Each structure stands twice: as C-alpha cells, then as structure tokens.
Amino acid sequence: TNMAATKALIRMTDGDNTRSMTIHNQNPGMWGHQGPKAPSTNTATSQLCANVKAEGITVYTVALAVTDPPTLSMLTGCASGPDKAFTASDGAQLSEAFKSIADSLREIALVQ
C-alpha cells in the first residue's frame, strides 16, 4: 500500500515572544535576541505558521504557563485549528496535552 505521510509540527513554548531574532550590531553576521519586540515577533511567528500550514503541515501549539493574552491568541491562530492549540499550567497538564496530540496523530494514521 502507498500511505501518505502525515506531517505535523508541534510548537511548545513556556514564555512570551519578547525578543526577536536580529543580526547582532556588535557582531555582524551573527544572529541573536535583541530588544523587547513582542508585536513584531508575534507577527513573524504568525507568518511562519501560515507558511508551514500552506505546505500541508498540521500545526499544534502548546503553551506552558503562558498568561499573556496576545501570545495566547497568536498561538491559537498559529495552530491548525482551536482543537490543536493547548494550554497547560503545570507538568500534568503538559503531559495531557502531548498525550492528546499523540492520540490525534495516531487517529489520523488509522484513518488514512
């Protein structure tokens, strides 16, 4: 049988997008985190997620102890649907989120 592979990306974070990837001023050619740039970094992350989803890759997001509403909104929009965006406030909830994702991927594999 010729089964198509399921492609998935899981983006887990334990914080807000407070730094952006930029070229270091002191070290041209070197990348690093500079300055508090949450809005532009959230925009860049959202665009990256849109690009990944456009390639047919299912995106899951997991937010661990994230409370910032713009970050949570960005992560929900980043996921391939609200049912693929998880929040966890502790290790037990984090484990449950990953179990749900694994079950979802297993279900996809069985259906295909």
Order of alpha helices (4+ residues) and beta strands (2+ residues): beta-beta-beta-alpha-beta-alpha-beta-alpha
